[in-house]
């Protein structure tokens, strides 16, 4: 019955999108869209179709496979109007005018490995490090607020400006590791006005060969007689 409806929709110039939860083989719902209907309309219909899975949560976007690339490479993401137009065009190019799309609930985290000396005590010098972060949106500029709740990490600038398709520097300062055991800290990047957080996991590992020598406080001055 569903496929018959897809055929009827295709004959009317509409496109059908089968919505899947990641890792599931059965679709959780489907939506039918006309070419003039935009991303905001698609989002609301996806929320309704996938209500049983979302349970009143929002979702970050959709992912689909670009058939023109032979099904290889990373899935294409749909998060804004321009990306939605590409997705609709892909569905419209199929003989059946339908497309499978996966729900993406939140941005995928990135991980960076940071090597740090080991040391403790007052007066230890913080280590400055830089990580290079790629704009997750290839066709629009974005400003991300940068924060970290871990005392081990100091964020030098509270935001990073990213041009379309570009990368930006996030400059951080790290205190020496208190012990030789690796630990993890997490940066939080968030676009203003968006509820979604782009996490960056920082794997903090001791530098090979040991740590810093202990800091010895200067001898106390003798009081003048």
Wavefront OBJ file of the C-alpha trace (Angstrom):
o trace
v 0.000 0.000 0.000
v 2.836 2.377 0.900
v 4.545 1.858 -2.450
v 1.275 2.499 -4.286
v 0.995 5.812 -2.479
v 4.575 6.616 -3.447
v 3.700 5.977 -7.095
v 0.657 8.213 -6.830
v 2.730 10.947 -5.209
v 5.406 10.653 -7.905
v 2.777 10.958 -10.614
v 1.667 14.203 -8.976
v 5.225 15.595 -8.964
v 5.678 14.972 -5.247
v 8.576 13.201 -3.496
v 8.359 10.697 -0.673
v 10.960 10.346 2.071
v 11.187 7.212 4.191
v 12.535 8.139 7.636
v 14.791 5.700 9.475
v 16.308 5.738 12.933
v 20.050 5.057 12.697
v 20.768 1.336 12.839
v 17.154 0.296 12.208
v 16.059 -1.636 9.129
v 12.402 -0.617 9.240
v 11.370 2.971 8.584
v 9.734 4.814 11.457
v 7.547 6.842 9.122
v 7.366 8.673 5.823
v 6.631 12.166 4.564
v 5.521 13.504 1.196
v 6.816 16.860 0.016
v 6.213 19.194 -2.938
v 9.042 21.097 -4.570
v 7.928 24.446 -3.190
v 7.848 23.279 0.423
v 10.938 24.145 2.433
v 13.044 22.730 5.234
v 10.894 24.116 8.045
v 7.879 22.237 6.661
v 9.944 19.069 6.201
v 11.216 19.274 9.810
v 7.708 19.470 11.235
v 6.513 16.551 9.115
v 9.517 14.455 10.121
v 8.821 15.224 13.792
v 5.231 14.030 13.349
v 6.204 10.927 11.364
v 8.948 9.941 13.815
v 7.146 10.999 17.007
v 7.391 7.510 18.511
v 11.189 7.597 18.208
v 11.797 11.255 19.015
v 9.502 11.326 22.058
v 9.110 15.115 21.872
v 12.856 15.666 21.342
v 14.175 17.780 18.507
v 16.594 16.380 15.929
v 19.731 17.891 14.413
v 19.120 16.915 10.787
v 18.759 14.146 8.241
v 21.344 12.069 6.391
v 21.084 10.404 3.002
v 23.301 8.683 0.482
v 24.108 10.558 -2.722
v 23.295 8.082 -5.499
v 25.435 10.112 -7.917
v 28.497 9.086 -5.870
v 27.708 5.402 -6.193
v 26.681 5.140 -2.564
v 30.259 5.728 -1.430
v 31.722 8.348 0.862
v 30.166 10.073 3.821
v 26.378 10.596 3.899
v 25.083 14.018 2.946
v 23.524 16.034 5.759
v 20.354 18.128 5.713
v 20.263 20.923 8.299
v 19.156 24.039 6.446
v 17.215 25.246 3.434
v 20.022 24.875 0.889
v 20.878 21.353 1.989
v 17.190 20.449 1.899
v 16.942 21.585 -1.727
v 19.826 19.243 -2.582
v 18.079 16.399 -0.786
v 14.791 17.042 -2.568
v 16.589 17.201 -5.926
v 18.180 13.811 -5.200
v 14.759 12.288 -4.491
v 13.273 13.917 -7.595
v 16.056 12.472 -9.756
v 15.062 8.912 -8.836
v 12.623 7.070 -11.092
v 10.369 6.407 -8.092
v 10.845 9.945 -6.681
v 11.554 8.619 -3.199
v 14.560 8.591 -0.879
v 15.592 6.946 2.385
v 16.761 9.405 5.054
v 18.229 8.749 8.507
v 17.449 10.786 11.580
v 20.509 12.514 13.029
v 19.665 13.389 16.621
v 22.745 15.471 17.469
v 26.087 16.557 15.968
v 28.835 13.960 15.918
v 31.649 14.661 18.401
v 35.239 15.162 17.299
v 38.284 13.969 19.247
v 41.746 15.507 19.565
v 44.746 14.053 21.379
v 46.709 16.517 23.517
v 50.062 15.640 25.078
v 50.901 17.409 28.316
v 53.680 17.316 30.909
v 53.026 15.955 34.367
v 53.553 18.216 37.354
v 51.928 19.614 40.430
v 52.284 22.497 42.788
v 51.850 26.228 42.560
v 53.696 28.112 39.862
v 53.520 25.485 37.121
v 53.433 27.056 33.672
v 50.367 26.384 31.522
v 50.925 24.898 28.083
v 49.395 26.663 25.082
v 47.924 24.392 22.402
v 45.917 25.040 19.248
v 43.360 22.800 17.604
v 42.009 23.399 14.111
v 38.253 23.028 13.793
v 36.429 22.738 10.463
v 33.154 24.559 9.874
v 30.460 21.848 10.024
v 28.439 23.873 7.504
v 30.261 23.904 4.152
v 28.143 26.656 2.564
v 27.465 29.192 5.280
v 29.461 31.163 7.809
v 28.923 30.439 11.468
v 30.104 31.778 14.812
v 30.489 29.230 17.588
v 30.702 29.965 21.299
v 33.454 27.897 22.907
v 33.408 26.776 26.538
v 34.818 24.085 28.804
v 33.804 23.161 32.349
v 37.098 21.428 33.147
v 39.590 23.378 35.276
v 42.407 21.675 33.381
v 41.534 23.666 30.252
v 41.474 27.430 29.741
v 39.738 28.740 26.604
v 41.631 31.781 25.315
v 38.806 33.088 23.104
v 35.153 32.525 23.871
v 34.152 32.184 20.239
v 35.444 31.100 16.856
v 34.329 32.596 13.510
v 34.190 30.131 10.617
v 33.723 31.070 6.975
v 31.971 28.619 4.607
v 34.146 25.572 4.001
v 36.957 26.979 6.156
v 38.718 26.069 9.380
v 39.371 28.097 12.470
v 41.871 28.012 15.312
v 40.765 27.317 18.870
v 43.561 28.348 21.226
v 43.646 26.671 24.632
v 45.858 26.643 27.695
v 46.384 23.497 29.745
v 47.682 23.015 33.250
v 50.138 20.101 33.623
v 48.518 16.764 34.387
v 48.476 16.185 38.150
v 49.214 12.461 37.679
v 50.601 10.324 34.801
v 47.171 8.865 34.086
v 45.400 10.032 30.903
v 42.176 11.951 31.335
v 39.482 13.502 29.161
v 38.061 16.989 28.926
v 35.296 18.197 26.631
v 34.946 21.474 24.762
v 31.424 22.635 23.971
v 30.794 24.590 20.763
v 27.377 26.094 20.193
v 25.952 28.343 17.531
v 23.996 31.268 18.924
v 20.282 30.570 18.816
v 20.754 26.827 18.296
v 19.987 24.196 20.963
v 22.590 21.809 19.561
v 26.067 21.443 20.999
v 29.104 20.347 18.991
v 31.299 18.466 21.483
v 35.063 18.165 21.088
v 36.612 15.460 23.252
v 40.175 16.196 24.333
v 42.226 13.129 25.188
v 44.840 14.461 27.620
v 47.831 12.132 27.773
v 51.230 12.531 29.480
v 54.142 13.400 27.239
v 56.535 10.497 26.712
v 59.489 10.506 29.078
v 57.931 11.976 32.170
v 56.921 15.351 33.420
v 58.083 18.656 34.737
v 60.530 19.032 37.603
v 58.850 20.122 40.821
v 58.637 23.829 41.375
v 60.688 24.817 44.402
v 59.547 27.960 46.163
v 62.263 30.588 46.677
v 63.871 30.636 50.122
v 62.206 32.896 52.616
v 63.924 36.215 53.111
v 65.348 36.898 56.517
v 63.817 39.753 58.366
v 66.034 42.800 58.716
v 67.425 43.151 62.231
l 1 2 3 4 5 6 7 8 9 10 11 12 13 14 15 16 17 18 19 20 21 22 23 24 25 26 27 28 29 30 31 32 33 34 35 36 37 38 39 40 41 42 43 44 45 46 47 48 49 50 51 52 53 54 55 56 57 58 59 60 61 62 63 64 65 66 67 68 69 70 71 72 73 74 75 76 77 78 79 80 81 82 83 84 85 86 87 88 89 90 91 92 93 94 95 96 97 98 99 100 101 102 103 104 105 106 107 108 109 110 111 112 113 114 115 116 117 118 119 120 121 122 123 124 125 126 127 128 129 130 131 132 133 134 135 136 137 138 139 140 141 142 143 144 145 146 147 148 149 150 151 152 153 154 155 156 157 158 159 160 161 162 163 164 165 166 167 168 169 170 171 172 173 174 175 176 177 178 179 180 181 182 183 184 185 186 187 188 189 190 191 192 193 194 195 196 197 198 199 200 201 202 203 204 205 206 207 208 209 210 211 212 213 214 215 216 217 218 219 220 221 222 223 224 225
